[in-house]
Each structure stands twice: as structure tokens, then as C-alpha cells.
Amino acid sequence: MSRTLRVCDNGAAYNPRALLNQKKEMNDPIAQIINLLEEVNCRSKDSLVYSLWLTISMDELCKYYFHYILNTSVKNNICKHIAKRKENGEDIPTRFISKLLKEFHLSQKKKRVTLGTTIKDFKSSLTKKQLIEFFTAQILSEKILDRKRAYAVSIDIYSEEVDFQLWESWGKYYDNNCMEVLSNNTKSEKLASCFSEIWNNENIEYYIRNNVLKRVALIDFEKISFLKNSAPIAYLSACVATNKYISDDFAISVLDSVDKISTLSYVLWCLGKLGKRNLLIDLCGNIQDIENNISLKTGEPEFYA
């Protein structure tokens, strides 16, 4: 059975699907803006573009987010305007958040990464239950981007269970970001119980290890006492954190070990915090000799981050 081919006024074959897509595009305010501005070339174009985006409602932005999810530049613009509306007091629709989460759990590769980033950026609009589900789905993932998103939302839902899962993830992957969260939120006793392991792991950023050092020193100074010989500047930092007495001889030995001007500045700051006024006064007479023994090549010490 043959079908009669309908022909449009201009002679082209009638294509119902193409016409449907064209109709959808006509109803899509973002597509309208994109198409309209292709023909515009003026010095005020950026202002005109921004003004047109302001006419798109929050509901429309959320609706068309999924249509442009793999178009990075348009998707980023949509997210920027959603965030701006939120800053101005508009609520992000709960149905949009629910769809984000549903699509995230079903998606893979680039789409999953995009959805995950959007959810993380709008995490304040998620319920605690949604955040927990988002965290749990990723905390033990083999993919580092998944785990990073979990770490990013963990502080918003921190609990004994979240703490347990973070330690489990740490024991499996030893991520800097994971230990950074733990260094600020877990119990000091837990950090103290594995302080040597944390301190000796050079893959952990020094500022994170130093944060752990200070917290452990406050509850159990003996745990960090071995650093007096192996890492005297770190030990000095712990003494400042706990206001612990140090002898002038030890202070001088630390000064003798300094190899950077910036490190010297930090040590002098520590001595000031520890009330070593007389020693600092004595140093005024020979500080130039100390500096002369330091290379002119300078750089911020790791711990000073």
C-alpha cells in the first residue's frame, strides 16, 4: 500500500518529525535566543544576551537544563542563572532536584559527571535524606570524581555513620580530600590512634598533616613527641598549638636547621607566640649571621600553607 507524499508550499517534502522539532524549538526560549543572536553583531551584544537570559523563568531554566546537558557552554549558562536566581531568593523546584538525582543514578560517563557536579553545586537545595543517598552512592566508588563529590557533601550531613564511611574510604584509597574532611570533623582520638601512619604518608598535603598534628597534640602530646628530632619545625608548630614550653637550646637548634628565609620567619613567629622575648632580643644582634647562612633561593615552606 503506497502513501501519498505531501508537499509543502515551497516544494519540499512534508516531514512531520522535522516540523515537530521546529515547533519545539520555537517554544524553547534558549534556542530562540541562540538563533536570534547569531545575526546580531554589536558592541552591546554581551549586555543584550544577558538581558535576554534574565527573561527566562526559573522553571524554564530547570526544564531546559536536561535538553542542553551535553552542551557545556549552554548548560553552564543555565546553571549560572539558576544559581543567580537562588541567590536572589528564588527556590529551585524540588521536582528539578529529584530529576537530577534520578538521572544521576541512571547515567554514565560525561552525563553522570555533569549531573553530579550540578547536584554538588546546588546541594543546599537537597534534603538531608537526598544528600545521604548522594553521598552513600559515591563514597566507596573506584572513580575519584565520585568520591570527591561525596567528600564535598559529607560536611553537610556529618554523623557517626558518615564518619565511619569516610574512614572506610580512607583505608581503601588514601585520598587527600578524604583526610582533609576527617582532619576537621572526626574525633581527635581517632586521628591520634593512627597519627604516625598519617604523618608519614607523604602523599597527604602537609597542611592537612599539620592540622592533624595540632589536633592530636592538644589531646595527647606524647603521640607527636617523636617529631622533636625528626621534624623539629613541625614539633615547634605543635608546641605553639598547645602553648607548650620549649628550652632556648631547642629553639636555637631549630634556627640552626632553617634553610629558607620564609621558614626563618615562621620560626621567629613561633618563638614570639611562645613568649621567647629574651631569646628574640638576643637574636637581634646576630640575625644577619643566620640569614647569611641561608640560600638566596626562597620559597614558601610546605607547612606554611
C-alpha positions in Angstrom: 0.0 0.0 0.0 1.6 3.3 -1.1 1.4 6.5 0.8 0.8 9.9 -0.8 3.8 12.2 -0.2 2.6 15.6 0.9 4.5 18.6 -0.4 4.9 22.0 1.3 4.2 25.3 -0.5 7.9 25.7 -1.2 8.1 22.3 -3.0 9.9 20.5 -0.2 8.7 17.1 1.1 6.4 17.3 4.2 8.3 15.9 7.2 6.1 15.7 10.3 9.1 14.9 12.6 11.1 17.9 11.3 8.1 20.2 11.8 7.5 18.9 15.3 11.2 19.6 16.2 10.8 23.0 14.6 7.8 23.7 16.8 9.6 22.6 19.9 12.5 24.9 19.1 10.1 27.8 18.6 8.8 27.1 22.2 12.3 26.8 23.6 13.4 30.3 24.8 17.0 29.3 24.9 17.0 28.2 21.3 15.2 31.4 20.4 18.0 33.5 22.0 20.8 31.5 20.4 19.2 31.7 16.9 18.3 35.4 17.3 21.8 36.4 18.4 23.6 34.6 15.6 22.5 37.5 13.4 23.4 40.3 15.9 26.8 41.9 15.8 27.1 45.0 18.0 29.2 46.3 20.8 26.4 45.8 23.3 25.9 42.2 22.4 27.0 40.7 25.7 24.6 43.0 27.6 21.8 42.1 25.2 22.5 38.4 25.7 22.5 38.7 29.5 19.2 40.7 29.4 17.5 38.1 27.3 18.6 35.3 29.7 17.0 37.3 32.5 13.7 36.9 30.8 13.8 33.1 31.2 12.0 31.9 34.3 13.4 29.5 36.9 11.0 26.8 35.7 12.1 27.2 32.1 15.8 27.1 33.1 15.3 23.9 35.1 13.2 22.4 32.3 15.7 23.0 29.5 18.7 22.1 31.6 18.2 18.4 30.6 17.8 19.3 26.9 21.2 21.0 26.9 23.0 18.8 29.4 25.7 17.8 27.0 26.2 21.3 25.5 28.7 22.6 28.0 28.5 26.3 27.3 24.7 26.5 27.3 24.4 24.2 30.3 26.9 26.3 32.2 24.9 29.4 31.4 21.7 27.7 32.6 23.4 26.7 35.9 24.8 30.2 36.3 21.4 31.8 36.0 19.7 29.2 38.3 22.4 30.0 40.9 21.8 33.7 40.5 18.0 33.3 40.9 18.7 31.2 44.0 20.9 34.0 45.4 18.1 36.4 44.9 15.7 34.3 46.9 14.0 32.1 44.4 13.7 28.4 45.3 15.0 25.7 43.0 12.0 23.5 42.2 12.0 20.2 44.2 11.0 18.3 41.1 14.1 19.5 39.3 16.3 18.3 42.2 14.5 14.9 42.2 15.0 14.6 38.5 18.7 15.5 38.8 19.2 12.7 41.3 17.2 10.2 39.3 19.1 10.9 36.1 22.4 10.8 38.0 21.8 7.4 39.4 20.9 6.1 35.9 23.6 7.9 33.9 27.2 7.1 33.0 30.3 8.8 31.7 30.1 12.5 30.8 26.4 12.9 31.6 26.9 11.4 35.1 29.8 13.8 35.7 27.8 16.8 34.6 24.8 15.8 36.7 27.0 15.1 39.7 28.7 18.5 39.5 25.3 20.2 39.3 23.9 18.4 42.3 27.0 19.2 44.3 26.8 22.9 43.3 23.1 23.0 44.3 23.5 20.8 47.4 21.8 23.3 49.7 18.6 22.6 47.9 18.7 18.9 48.7 17.1 17.3 51.7 19.3 15.6 54.2 17.9 12.2 53.0 18.8 13.1 49.4 22.3 14.2 50.5 22.9 11.0 52.4 21.8 8.9 49.3 24.1 11.0 47.1 27.0 10.6 49.5 26.5 6.8 50.0 26.3 6.1 46.3 29.8 7.5 45.7 31.9 7.3 48.8 33.4 3.9 48.0 33.4 4.3 44.2 36.5 3.4 42.3 36.1 6.7 40.4 37.9 9.6 42.1 35.3 12.2 40.8 32.6 10.2 42.5 34.5 10.2 45.8 35.3 13.9 45.6 31.6 14.7 45.2 30.9 12.5 48.3 33.6 14.3 50.3 32.2 17.7 49.2 28.7 17.0 50.6 29.9 15.0 53.7 30.3 18.1 55.9 26.6 18.9 55.4 25.5 15.6 56.7 28.3 14.7 59.1 27.3 11.9 61.5 28.8 8.8 63.1 27.8 6.8 60.0 29.3 9.3 57.6 32.4 9.3 59.7 32.6 5.5 59.5 32.2 5.5 55.8 34.9 8.2 55.4 37.4 6.2 57.4 36.4 3.1 55.2 37.1 5.1 52.1 40.4 6.4 53.5 41.5 2.9 54.3 40.8 1.9 50.7 42.0 4.9 48.7 44.0 7.2 50.9 42.7 10.4 49.2 43.9 13.8 50.3 40.3 15.2 50.2 39.1 12.4 52.4 41.7 13.1 55.1 41.1 16.8 54.8 37.4 16.2 55.8 38.4 13.8 58.6 41.1 16.2 59.9 38.4 18.8 60.5 35.5 16.7 61.6 36.4 13.3 63.0 37.2 12.8 66.7 40.7 13.7 67.7 41.1 10.3 69.4 40.7 8.6 66.0 43.4 10.8 64.5 45.7 10.1 67.4 45.3 6.4 67.1 46.8 6.4 63.6 48.8 9.6 63.7 52.1 8.0 62.7 50.5 6.5 59.6 49.0 9.8 58.6 52.1 11.8 59.3 54.4 9.5 57.4 52.2 9.4 54.4 53.9 12.0 52.2 51.1 11.8 49.6 49.0 13.8 52.1 49.3 17.5 51.7 51.4 19.0 54.5 48.8 21.5 55.6 46.4 18.5 56.2 49.0 16.6 58.2 49.8 19.7 60.1 46.1 20.2 61.0 46.0 16.6 62.3 49.3 17.2 64.2 47.8 20.2 66.1 44.6 18.4 66.9 46.4 15.3 68.2 48.9 17.4 70.2 46.0 19.0 72.1 44.8 15.7 73.5 47.9 13.5 73.5 51.2 15.4 73.1 53.1 12.1 73.6 51.8 10.9 70.2 53.7 13.6 68.4 56.8 13.8 70.6 58.9 11.7 68.1 58.9 14.7 65.8 61.2 16.7 68.1 64.2 15.1 66.4 62.9 14.1 63.0 60.8 17.2 62.2 61.7 20.0 64.7 59.7 22.7 62.9 56.6 20.6 62.9 57.2 19.9 66.6 57.6 23.6 67.2 54.2 24.2 65.5 52.6 21.7 67.9 54.1 23.5 70.8 52.5 26.7 69.6 49.2 25.0 69.3 49.4 23.7 72.8 51.4 26.5 74.4 54.0 24.0 75.5 57.3 25.2 77.0 60.4 24.8 74.9 64.0 25.4 76.0 66.2 28.1 74.5 68.7 25.4 73.4 66.0 23.6 71.4 64.8 26.9 69.9 68.4 27.7 68.8 68.8 24.2 67.3 65.7 24.8 65.2 67.1 28.1 64.0 70.3 26.3 63.0 68.3 23.9 60.8 66.5 26.6 58.9 67.3 26.7 55.1 64.8 29.3 53.8 64.1 32.9 54.7 60.3 32.2 54.8 61.0 29.3 57.2 63.0 31.6 59.4 60.1 34.0 59.5 57.8 31.2 60.6 60.2 30.0 63.4 60.6 33.6 64.7 56.7 33.9 64.7 56.6 30.6 66.7 59.1 31.9 69.2 57.1 35.1 69.6 53.9 33.1 70.2 55.7 31.1 72.8 56.8 34.2 74.7 60.6 33.9 74.0 61.2 37.6 74.3 64.7 37.5 75.8 65.9 35.0 73.1 64.4 37.1 70.3 66.2 40.2 71.8 69.5 38.3 71.8 68.9 37.2 68.2 68.6 40.8 67.1 72.4 41.1 67.4 73.2 38.1 65.1 70.1 37.7 62.9 72.2 38.8 59.9 74.7 35.9 60.5 71.7 33.5 60.5 70.4 34.9 57.2 73.8 34.8 55.6 73.8 31.0 56.0 70.5 30.7 54.2 70.5 30.4 50.4 69.1 33.4 48.5 66.7 30.9 46.8 63.4 31.3 48.6 60.1 29.6 48.6 57.2 29.1 50.9 57.7 26.0 53.2 55.1 23.3 52.8 53.8 23.8 56.4 53.2 27.5 55.9 50.3 26.8 53.6 
